[in-house]
Amino acid sequence: MPHKKYFLILSLLFFIEFLILAVAPHDRSDWALENVLVLGFVIVMVASYKKFTFSRISYSMIFIFMCLHEIGAHYTYARVPYDSLLISYFNFSLNEMMEWDRNHFDRLVHFLYGLLMAYPFREIYCRIAYGKGFWGYFFPLLFTIAASMIFELFEWAAAEVFGGDLGVAYLGTQGDVWDAQKDMALASLGAFIAMLIVIAINMRLQKDFSQEWKSSLRIKRKKPMGEDEIVKMLDEQDKD
């Protein structure tokens, strides 16, 4: 399927889900706040499509993550009724089996954020920064971790600004003082697993994998930079 058609189909499906879940959310204010970043992200994706078309794999991963986020936005992350649905349809309680005393949908989504978004970040890095070998896996991992941290800071700032029930609903800590750290750890774990999967696939299929990996770790410039480079640039300016 052509990339444009695939992108349009996923966009249409997401738009349909968005409209359905926009009807009578549990907390309209929290739903609106949760979708601020979604709106910005969608605008960037559409505006940049012609200049930077992702692979179908990346589009699929982004689509799945965005759909899960909309479910969390509809119910608020602390109230997604996954356990109630399991009990209703399968007479099985995941929370009871795992001895959980909180709603863990937010934990799942943070893990899947790392697992699903690390590859699109890798595609951006490899195609723009032309990262190869070790760095083509390491820096996308770091970027995913950093983005997770930035989002936690955004949540904290939003909770400070809006406060009250809206701030509590948006943070979704459910009384856990280490909630942000656990969310970041799960996102990091998901991204790490994603990169390990990509490495395993490339080791199997890429003929020059080991050569590229070794080449990426070689020192390309033996002379120091820092103050030596500044002096060199100043000298060049004086000559001009």
QUIFEN-V497005 format. One record per run of one state. SS is the DSSP state (H for helix, E for strand, L for the rest). FROM is the first residue (numbers start at 1). LEN is the number of residues. If there is no record, write none. Layout:
ss=(SS	SS)
from=(FROM	FROM)
len=(LEN	LEN)
This chain:
ss=(L	H	L	H	L	H	L	H	L	H	L	H	L	H	L	H	L	H	L	H	L	H	L	H	L	H	L)
from=(1	3	22	28	35	36	48	56	76	77	80	82	91	94	99	105	130	135	163	164	172	179	206	209	218	226	240)
len=(2	19	6	7	1	12	8	20	1	3	2	9	3	5	6	25	5	28	1	8	7	27	3	9	8	14	1)
